[in-house]
């Protein structure tokens, strides 16, 4: 199976993901049942989590987008689809009479 994946990668253009990444720094974490349940800014009863690292990522992007340093929130999603869905959910909750434009 690994050989098939390597062969497919070598002829893959990379869309919609990038091929030039290195997860070696994350390998030590793969032996733990990490699950970031809930809000990364709140204490959680599940302690095998990386909320501290998640807050660092959120802080990086808050600074990048010049968010108010005392008033921002977020969480790290599993990918673009989850991000888009959560963004639409927030928009619906904050602006219930707004319109959404989309394409097929």
C-alpha positions, 0 to 999 in steps of 0.5 A: 500500500505504501508503494502505491501511495508513493507512486501516486504522489510522484505523479500527482500535481498537488491540487488541492493540497501541497506536496512540499510538507514535512510532518517529522516534528509532529511524529512524536505526537502520533502515539497519543490519542489526542482530541481537541474537544471543545473551545481551545480557550476553555479548560476541558476534562479531556487532558490529552489535547493540544489546546495550547498549541491551537491557541498559538496558531490562532494567535499567529493568525490573529496578529497576522490579520491585526485582530484586537489582541484582547478580543479574538477567538477561533479554533483550528479546523480539519480543513477548508470544508469545515472552515467554510461550514463554520463560517456560514454557521456563524454568519447565519447566527449573526446575520439571520436575514443576510443572503449567501451567494454561491456557485455550483 
